[in-house]
């Protein structure tokens, strides 16, 4: 994995923390990871996140969400779509539906990072960053 693919890094850390049933995980804080964490929180995939450290050492502490007694992770899958080597763009008419609308696609649009649903509502397309379900 390329060191500069912060999104893939973030998804991998969340996936690993979920499998290990960790309460929180830390990812390097960038504007992009911050926006993605905001979308995940508003869609109910994570409980919360906060920024710690300063300067180069800024991190996002993400609190993961589980359900039931045996702590099943809310996030069952994450997939990076647009990679640094192969960018994937979608216009507003062809925005992907993840698992028939159960999951979300996170889209980077001209008006910010948003879900496929919001992008459809706002009539914008953009780069398909990842799928989460």
C-alpha positions in Angstrom: 0.0 0.0 0.0 1.3 3.4 -0.9 2.3 5.5 2.0 0.4 8.5 0.7 -3.0 6.8 0.3 -4.5 8.2 3.5 -8.0 6.9 2.7 -6.9 3.3 2.2 -4.8 3.6 5.4 -7.8 4.9 7.3 -10.1 2.1 6.0 -7.6 -0.6 6.8 -7.1 0.7 10.4 -10.9 0.8 10.9 -11.3 -2.7 9.4 -8.5 -4.1 11.6 -9.8 -2.4 14.8 -13.3 -3.7 14.0 -12.1 -7.3 13.6 -10.2 -7.0 16.9 -13.3 -5.5 18.5 -11.4 -2.4 19.6 -13.3 0.5 21.1 -11.2 3.1 19.3 -8.6 3.4 16.5 -6.3 6.2 15.5 -5.7 7.5 12.0 -3.5 10.4 10.9 -5.6 13.6 10.8 -5.9 15.3 7.4 -8.8 17.4 6.0 -9.9 14.4 4.0 -9.9 11.8 6.8 -11.7 14.4 9.0 -14.4 14.8 6.4 -14.8 11.1 5.9 -15.1 10.6 9.7 -17.8 13.3 9.8 -19.7 11.4 7.1 -19.3 8.1 9.0 -20.6 9.7 12.2 -23.6 11.4 10.5 -24.5 8.0 8.9 -24.2 6.2 12.2 -21.3 4.0 11.4 -19.1 5.3 14.2 -20.1 6.8 17.6 -17.7 9.7 17.6 -14.2 11.0 16.7 -11.9 13.7 18.0 -8.7 15.2 17.0 -5.6 14.8 19.3 -2.1 16.1 19.1 -0.9 19.0 17.0 1.2 19.8 14.0 2.6 16.8 12.2 1.4 14.5 15.1 -2.3 15.3 14.6 -4.4 12.1 14.8 -8.1 11.4 14.6 -9.3 9.1 17.4 -12.3 7.2 16.0 -14.8 5.5 18.4 -16.2 2.4 16.7 -19.8 1.3 17.1 -21.0 -2.3 17.9 -24.4 -3.8 18.4 -25.7 -6.6 20.7 -24.2 -8.6 23.5 -21.5 -10.2 21.4 -20.5 -6.8 20.0 -21.1 -7.2 16.3 -19.4 -4.4 14.4 -21.8 -1.9 12.7 -19.4 -1.6 9.8 -19.4 -5.0 8.1 -17.3 -4.0 5.1 -15.2 -1.2 3.7 -13.8 -1.0 0.1 -11.5 1.6 -1.4 -12.8 2.4 -4.9 -10.8 5.3 -6.4 -7.1 4.6 -5.9 -4.1 6.8 -6.6 -3.2 4.6 -9.5 -6.8 4.4 -10.9 -9.2 7.3 -10.1 -12.9 6.4 -10.4 -15.3 9.3 -11.2 -19.0 9.2 -11.5 -21.4 11.8 -12.8 -24.6 12.5 -10.9 -26.7 10.2 -13.1 -24.4 7.2 -12.5 -23.7 7.5 -8.8 -23.3 3.9 -7.4 -25.8 2.4 -4.9 -24.0 0.2 -2.4 -25.8 -3.1 -1.6 -29.1 -1.7 -3.0 -28.9 1.3 -0.6 -28.0 -0.5 2.6 -24.4 0.8 2.4 -23.0 4.2 1.4 -20.5 5.4 -1.1 -18.4 8.3 0.0 -18.0 10.8 -2.9 -15.6 13.7 -3.1 -17.6 16.4 -4.9 -17.0 20.0 -5.8 -19.1 20.9 -2.8 -17.2 18.7 -0.3 -17.2 15.0 0.8 -20.6 13.5 1.0 -22.6 10.3 0.7 -24.0 9.1 -2.6 -27.5 9.9 -1.4 -26.5 13.5 -0.6 -24.7 13.9 -3.9 -27.8 12.6 -5.7 -29.9 15.1 -3.8 -27.6 18.0 -4.6 -27.3 16.9 -8.2 -23.5 16.6 -8.2 -21.0 13.9 -9.2 -17.4 13.4 -8.3 -14.7 11.0 -7.3 -16.0 7.7 -5.7 -13.6 7.4 -2.7 -15.0 4.3 -1.0 -17.9 2.0 -0.2 -19.0 1.3 3.4 -21.7 -1.1 4.5 
